[in-house]
Amino acid sequence: MKHSLFFFVLFYFFFLAGCSVLKIHPSLKDEFAMQRIPSYRYPEFSDDMAYDSLEYSISQSISYLKRFPSSRQFRFGKDSFNAAHMIKSMEHFLNFIQTRPSKDEFNKFIKSNYLVYKSIGGTNGHVLFTGYYEPVLQGSLEQSTEYRFPIYARPCDLTTVDLSLFIPHLNNKKIIGRYTGRTVVPYFERDEIECKGGLKGKAEKIAWIKDQVDLFFLQIQGSGRIYFDNGKTINVHYDITNGRPYRSIGKLLIEEGRIEKSEMSMQKIRAYLREHPEEVRTILNFNPSYVFFKIEEDGPLGCIGVKLTPGRSIALDRRIFPLSALAFIEAEKPLINGDGKIHNWITFSRFVLNHDTGGAIRGPGRADLFWGNGPYAEITAGHMQHKGKLYFLVLDFDKRR
């Protein structure tokens, strides 16, 4: 097994590096992802949500940090802080917001106690903010003519390969494939799974749902809640993908002129697919990536294993931003009228915590804000594509003792 896998890895690295199926992208070094800014360049800190949710979200980060040795390092640009300092930073901030400070008190407190780091953003210096939410779907534990589409658990023949075990400089690089008994090959694509029986006898079916498009967007969101007719509810959560690259069907529909770029949203994609059922299979299969789920007692959970806080948990590139860290965002959110439509976008700012990541969230210029569940969350997550700013806060070096 080791010898055949070793030659597979070498073949992959030297001959398939240009193949979109298994392409490894060089990662931006974390010390360049964000820059420490002087206090006179600090943004004006204000928060549009109740402090209760912020307290809860910070407590979730603290619970995560306490899993590590106190010496575990977290990078903030060129600086590094250990887990003990991260916890102290969170607790100091938490104690202060429990006093319910005014806006002026908040800004003075941060300037006196915290270092602030700004994400360098994308090519224009801005961060593109999108949103995600928790779908709530009706499901069944049994297949029927009504419930035809399965939510799959992790297949028994799916395996991961840590490339750094064979080529040391490929640190944190892994590939996902299918173990055939003698070697590892790329795992089945979406079309092979959904339309050609690729998973027959290889994966448990957690539940069945009515709509193929709902299943697709459940995979995009990464977690959801399934209700059954017997009153039972389960939380399904992302476990692993098939290792295939994520390709945006929204981008496809724009490039082919089916939806105007200015009108693009999840809701617009759904409407197009409803109106063109004969195209559903082709469009969905444009994205070969496929998500497998597991059942969790609670949810939704972020990549660090803590429950996400609506409006407070954010998904970032985990390779370059410190997990669990306290952040501050400036972005835009919609105002919804009585008939459930957006009539305006307004600027907002708030403190958030880095609790999650995502396959399409790559680089310092992308951020995905979790909105919870319900109509507003779905509308906002489906339409949010706005530029903003992203900052990180950590207790000053001099406050460590």
C-alpha positions as CSV (number, residue, x, y, z in Angstrom):
1,M,0.0,0.0,0.0
2,K,2.7,2.5,1.0
3,H,4.7,1.9,-2.2
4,S,1.8,2.2,-4.6
5,L,0.6,5.3,-2.8
6,F,4.0,6.8,-2.9
7,F,4.2,6.4,-6.7
8,F,0.7,7.7,-7.0
9,V,1.7,10.8,-5.1
10,L,4.8,11.4,-7.2
11,F,2.7,10.9,-10.4
12,Y,0.1,13.4,-9.1
13,F,2.7,16.0,-8.2
14,F,4.8,16.0,-11.3
15,F,2.2,15.1,-14.0
16,L,-1.2,16.1,-12.8
17,A,-0.4,19.4,-11.2
18,G,-2.1,21.3,-14.0
19,C,-5.2,19.2,-13.9
20,S,-8.2,21.0,-12.4
21,V,-9.4,17.9,-10.7
22,L,-6.5,17.7,-8.3
23,K,-4.8,21.0,-8.6
24,I,-2.9,22.3,-5.5
25,H,-3.0,26.0,-5.2
26,P,-0.1,27.8,-3.5
27,S,-1.4,29.4,-0.3
28,L,-0.7,33.0,0.7
29,K,1.7,33.1,3.6
30,D,-0.2,34.1,6.7
31,E,2.1,36.9,7.7
32,F,1.0,38.8,4.6
33,A,-2.7,38.3,5.0
34,M,-3.3,41.1,7.5
35,Q,-1.3,44.0,8.7
36,R,-1.1,45.7,12.1
37,I,-2.4,49.2,11.9
38,P,-1.6,52.2,14.2
39,S,-4.3,53.4,16.6
40,Y,-5.0,56.5,14.6
41,R,-6.1,54.3,11.8
42,Y,-8.5,52.2,13.9
43,P,-12.0,52.1,12.5
44,E,-14.9,53.6,14.6
45,F,-16.1,50.6,16.5
46,S,-19.8,50.2,16.9
47,D,-22.1,47.2,16.9
48,D,-25.6,46.8,15.4
49,M,-26.6,43.7,17.5
50,A,-27.3,43.0,21.1
51,Y,-24.3,42.2,23.3
52,D,-25.9,38.9,24.5
53,S,-25.1,37.2,21.2
54,L,-21.6,38.5,21.3
55,E,-21.0,37.2,24.8
56,Y,-22.2,33.7,23.6
57,S,-20.0,33.8,20.5
58,I,-16.9,34.8,22.5
59,S,-17.6,32.0,25.0
60,Q,-17.7,29.5,22.1
61,S,-14.3,30.7,21.0
62,I,-12.9,30.4,24.6
63,S,-14.2,26.8,24.8
64,Y,-12.3,26.0,21.6
65,L,-9.1,27.7,22.8
66,K,-9.1,25.7,26.0
67,R,-8.7,22.5,24.1
68,F,-5.1,23.4,23.3
69,P,-1.8,23.6,25.2
70,S,-1.2,27.2,26.4
71,S,1.8,27.4,24.1
72,R,-0.2,26.8,20.9
73,Q,0.5,29.7,18.5
74,F,-2.0,31.8,16.6
75,R,-0.7,34.1,13.8
76,F,-1.9,37.7,13.4
77,G,0.1,38.9,10.4
78,K,3.7,38.9,11.4
79,D,2.9,38.6,15.1
80,S,2.1,35.5,17.0
81,F,0.2,34.9,20.3
82,N,-0.2,31.7,22.3
83,A,-3.5,30.1,23.3
84,A,-3.1,31.4,26.9
85,H,-2.9,35.0,25.6
86,M,-5.8,34.4,23.2
87,I,-8.0,33.3,26.1
88,K,-6.9,36.3,28.2
89,S,-7.7,38.6,25.3
90,M,-11.2,37.1,24.9
91,E,-12.0,37.2,28.6
92,H,-10.8,40.8,29.0
93,F,-13.1,41.8,26.1
94,L,-16.0,39.7,27.5
95,N,-15.7,41.3,31.0
96,F,-15.8,44.7,29.5
97,I,-18.9,44.3,27.3
98,Q,-20.8,42.9,30.3
99,T,-20.7,46.5,31.6
100,R,-22.8,47.5,28.5
101,P,-20.4,50.3,27.5
102,S,-21.3,53.3,25.4
103,K,-19.9,53.7,21.9
104,D,-17.3,56.2,23.1
105,E,-16.3,54.0,26.1
106,F,-15.9,51.0,23.7
107,N,-13.6,52.9,21.4
108,K,-11.4,54.2,24.2
109,F,-11.2,50.7,25.7
110,I,-10.0,49.2,22.4
111,K,-7.5,51.9,21.7
112,S,-6.1,51.5,25.2
113,N,-6.0,47.7,25.3
114,Y,-6.0,46.1,21.9
115,L,-3.9,45.7,18.8
116,V,-5.8,45.8,15.5
117,Y,-4.9,44.0,12.3
118,K,-6.6,44.7,9.0
119,S,-7.0,42.2,6.2
120,I,-5.2,43.2,3.1
121,G,-8.3,42.2,1.2
122,G,-8.5,41.4,-2.5
123,T,-6.9,43.1,-5.5
124,N,-8.7,46.4,-4.7
125,G,-8.0,46.2,-0.9
126,H,-11.7,45.3,-0.1
127,V,-13.1,42.1,1.3
128,L,-16.0,40.5,-0.6
129,F,-18.7,39.5,2.0
130,T,-21.2,36.8,1.2
131,G,-23.6,35.1,3.5
132,Y,-24.7,31.6,4.4
133,Y,-27.6,30.2,6.5
134,E,-29.0,27.0,7.9
135,P,-31.5,25.3,5.6
136,V,-34.5,23.7,7.2
137,L,-35.9,20.9,5.1
138,Q,-38.7,18.3,5.3
139,G,-37.4,14.8,5.0
140,S,-38.1,11.1,5.4
141,L,-36.1,8.1,6.8
142,E,-37.5,6.0,4.0
143,Q,-37.3,6.4,0.2
144,S,-40.6,7.0,-1.6
145,T,-41.9,8.6,-4.7
146,E,-42.1,11.9,-2.8
147,Y,-38.7,11.6,-1.1
148,R,-36.3,10.5,-3.8
149,F,-33.0,12.2,-3.1
150,P,-30.6,10.8,-0.4
151,I,-28.4,12.7,2.0
152,Y,-25.3,10.6,2.1
153,A,-22.9,9.8,4.9
154,R,-19.2,9.4,4.3
155,P,-18.5,6.5,1.9
156,C,-16.5,3.5,3.2
157,D,-14.1,3.7,0.3
158,L,-13.2,7.4,0.6
159,T,-9.8,8.1,2.0
160,T,-7.5,11.1,2.5
161,V,-3.8,11.3,1.7
162,D,-1.5,13.6,3.6
163,L,1.0,14.6,0.9
164,S,3.5,16.0,3.5
165,L,4.2,12.5,4.6
166,F,5.7,11.8,1.2
167,I,6.9,15.2,0.1
168,P,7.8,17.3,3.2
169,H,7.5,20.7,1.7
170,L,3.8,20.1,0.9
171,N,2.8,21.0,4.5
172,N,-0.9,20.9,5.2
173,K,-1.6,19.6,1.7
174,K,-4.1,16.7,1.4
175,I,-6.0,15.0,-1.3
176,I,-9.2,13.0,-1.1
177,G,-9.6,9.9,-3.2
178,R,-11.0,6.4,-3.5
179,Y,-9.0,3.4,-2.3
180,T,-9.3,0.6,-4.8
181,G,-7.3,-2.0,-2.9
182,R,-4.0,-1.3,-4.7
183,T,-3.9,2.4,-5.2
184,V,-5.9,5.7,-4.7
185,V,-7.8,7.3,-7.6
186,P,-9.9,10.4,-7.7
187,Y,-13.3,10.0,-6.1
188,F,-16.5,9.9,-8.1
189,E,-17.8,13.2,-9.4
190,R,-21.3,14.5,-8.7
191,D,-22.8,13.1,-11.8
192,E,-21.3,9.6,-11.1
193,I,-22.7,9.8,-7.5
194,E,-26.2,11.1,-8.3
195,C,-26.9,9.6,-11.7
196,K,-24.7,6.6,-12.2
197,G,-24.9,4.7,-8.9
198,G,-21.3,5.4,-7.9
199,L,-22.1,5.0,-4.2
200,K,-24.1,1.8,-4.4
201,G,-23.4,-0.2,-1.3
202,K,-20.7,2.2,-0.1
203,A,-22.5,5.0,1.9
204,E,-25.3,5.1,4.4
205,K,-28.3,7.2,3.5
206,I,-28.9,9.6,6.5
207,A,-32.3,10.8,5.1
208,W,-34.3,11.4,2.0
209,I,-35.6,14.8,0.8
210,K,-37.9,15.9,-1.9
211,D,-35.9,18.2,-4.1
212,Q,-32.5,17.7,-5.9
213,V,-31.9,21.5,-5.9
214,D,-32.6,21.7,-2.1
215,L,-29.9,18.9,-1.6
216,F,-27.5,20.9,-3.8
217,F,-27.9,24.0,-1.7
218,L,-27.7,22.1,1.5
219,Q,-24.3,21.0,0.4
220,I,-23.3,24.5,-0.4
221,Q,-24.4,25.7,3.0
222,G,-22.6,22.8,4.8
223,S,-25.2,22.1,7.4
224,G,-29.0,22.0,7.9
225,R,-31.9,20.8,9.9
226,I,-34.2,17.9,8.7
227,Y,-37.7,17.6,10.0
228,F,-39.6,14.2,9.7
229,D,-43.3,13.5,9.8
230,N,-43.0,11.6,13.1
231,G,-41.8,14.8,14.8
232,K,-38.2,13.9,15.0
233,T,-35.5,16.4,14.0
234,I,-31.9,15.8,13.1
235,N,-29.0,18.2,12.5
236,V,-26.8,17.2,9.5
237,H,-23.4,18.7,9.3
238,Y,-20.5,18.7,6.8
239,D,-18.2,15.7,7.2
240,I,-16.0,15.6,4.1
241,T,-16.2,16.3,0.3
242,N,-15.3,14.0,-2.6
243,G,-12.2,16.0,-3.2
244,R,-13.3,17.4,-6.5
245,P,-12.9,21.2,-7.1
246,Y,-15.8,23.5,-6.4
247,R,-17.2,25.2,-9.5
248,S,-19.8,27.9,-9.2
249,I,-23.0,27.3,-11.1
250,G,-23.8,31.0,-10.6
251,K,-20.8,31.9,-12.5
252,L,-21.7,29.4,-15.2
253,L,-25.2,31.0,-15.6
254,I,-23.7,34.5,-15.8
255,E,-21.1,33.5,-18.4
256,E,-23.8,31.7,-20.6
257,G,-26.0,34.8,-20.4
258,R,-28.9,33.1,-18.6
259,I,-28.8,35.4,-15.5
260,E,-27.5,38.9,-15.5
261,K,-24.5,39.4,-13.1
262,S,-26.3,42.3,-11.4
263,E,-29.3,40.0,-10.6
264,M,-27.4,37.0,-9.4
265,S,-28.5,35.4,-6.2
266,M,-29.3,32.0,-4.8
267,Q,-33.0,32.9,-5.2
268,K,-32.4,33.7,-8.9
269,I,-30.6,30.4,-9.5
270,R,-33.5,28.5,-7.9
271,A,-36.0,30.4,-10.0
272,Y,-34.1,29.6,-13.2
273,L,-33.9,25.9,-12.3
274,R,-37.6,25.7,-11.6
275,E,-38.4,27.3,-14.9
276,H,-35.9,25.0,-16.8
277,P,-36.2,21.5,-15.2
278,E,-34.7,19.9,-18.3
279,E,-31.4,21.7,-17.5
280,V,-31.2,20.9,-13.8
281,R,-28.9,17.8,-14.2
282,T,-26.5,19.5,-16.5
283,I,-26.2,22.7,-14.5
284,L,-25.8,21.0,-11.1
285,N,-23.3,18.6,-12.5
286,F,-21.1,21.5,-13.7
287,N,-20.0,21.5,-10.0
288,P,-18.3,18.1,-9.6
289,S,-17.8,18.7,-5.8
290,Y,-20.0,16.7,-3.5
291,V,-20.5,16.9,0.2
292,F,-21.1,14.0,2.6
293,F,-22.7,14.6,6.0
294,K,-22.8,13.4,9.5
295,I,-25.5,13.7,12.2
296,E,-24.7,16.0,15.2
297,E,-26.7,16.4,18.4
298,D,-26.7,20.1,18.0
299,G,-25.9,22.6,15.3
300,P,-25.0,24.1,13.1
301,L,-21.4,23.7,13.9
302,G,-18.4,25.5,12.5
303,C,-15.1,24.0,11.4
304,I,-13.7,24.4,15.0
305,G,-16.5,22.3,16.4
306,V,-18.5,25.0,18.2
307,K,-22.1,26.1,17.6
308,L,-22.4,28.9,15.1
309,T,-23.9,32.2,16.3
310,P,-26.3,33.9,13.9
311,G,-24.9,37.2,12.8
312,R,-21.7,36.7,14.8
313,S,-19.9,33.7,13.3
314,I,-17.9,34.2,10.2
315,A,-16.2,31.8,7.8
316,L,-12.7,32.7,6.6
317,D,-9.7,31.0,5.0
318,R,-8.4,28.9,7.8
319,R,-4.9,28.8,6.2
320,I,-4.2,32.5,6.8
321,F,-6.6,33.8,9.5
322,P,-6.5,32.7,13.2
323,L,-9.3,30.3,14.1
324,S,-11.6,31.5,16.9
325,A,-10.2,35.0,16.8
326,L,-12.2,38.2,17.6
327,A,-12.9,40.2,14.5
328,F,-14.7,43.4,13.4
329,I,-16.5,43.9,10.1
330,E,-17.9,46.7,8.1
331,A,-20.3,45.6,5.4
332,E,-23.8,46.0,4.1
333,K,-27.1,44.2,4.9
334,P,-30.5,44.3,3.4
335,L,-33.7,45.8,4.6
336,I,-36.7,43.6,3.8
337,N,-40.2,44.9,3.2
338,G,-43.5,43.3,4.1
339,D,-43.7,41.0,1.0
340,G,-40.2,39.6,1.7
341,K,-38.3,41.6,-0.9
342,I,-35.2,43.7,-0.5
343,H,-35.9,47.4,-0.8
344,N,-32.5,48.8,0.3
345,W,-29.0,47.9,1.5
346,I,-27.5,49.7,4.5
347,T,-24.0,49.7,6.0
348,F,-23.5,48.1,9.3
349,S,-20.6,47.1,11.6
350,R,-20.3,44.5,14.3
351,F,-17.9,42.2,16.2
352,V,-17.7,38.6,14.9
353,L,-15.7,35.5,15.6
354,N,-13.8,33.3,13.2
355,H,-15.6,30.0,13.7
356,D,-15.8,28.5,10.2
357,T,-14.4,28.1,6.8
358,G,-15.6,27.1,3.3
359,G,-14.4,25.5,0.1
360,A,-15.0,28.8,-1.8
361,I,-13.7,31.0,0.9
362,R,-10.1,31.5,-0.1
363,G,-7.6,34.3,0.4
364,P,-7.7,37.6,2.4
365,G,-10.4,39.1,0.2
366,R,-13.3,36.7,1.1
367,A,-15.5,36.4,4.1
368,D,-18.8,34.5,4.6
369,L,-21.2,35.6,7.4
370,F,-23.5,33.1,9.0
371,W,-27.1,34.5,9.3
372,G,-28.9,31.7,11.1
373,N,-32.2,30.2,9.7
374,G,-35.5,31.6,8.7
375,P,-36.8,33.8,5.9
376,Y,-34.5,36.8,6.6
377,A,-31.4,34.6,6.9
378,E,-32.2,32.9,3.6
379,I,-32.9,36.1,1.7
380,T,-29.8,37.8,3.1
381,A,-27.5,34.9,2.5
382,G,-28.8,34.4,-1.0
383,H,-28.2,38.0,-2.0
384,M,-25.2,39.3,0.0
385,Q,-22.3,40.0,-2.3
386,H,-20.9,43.3,-1.0
387,K,-17.5,44.8,-0.4
388,G,-16.4,45.7,3.1
389,K,-13.6,45.7,5.6
390,L,-12.3,43.1,8.0
391,Y,-10.2,43.7,11.1
392,F,-8.9,41.4,13.9
393,L,-8.4,42.4,17.6
394,V,-6.1,40.9,20.2
395,L,-4.9,42.1,23.6
396,D,-1.8,44.3,23.4
397,F,1.5,42.6,24.1
398,D,2.0,44.8,27.1
399,K,-1.3,43.5,28.6
400,R,-0.2,39.9,28.6
401,R,0.8,39.9,32.3
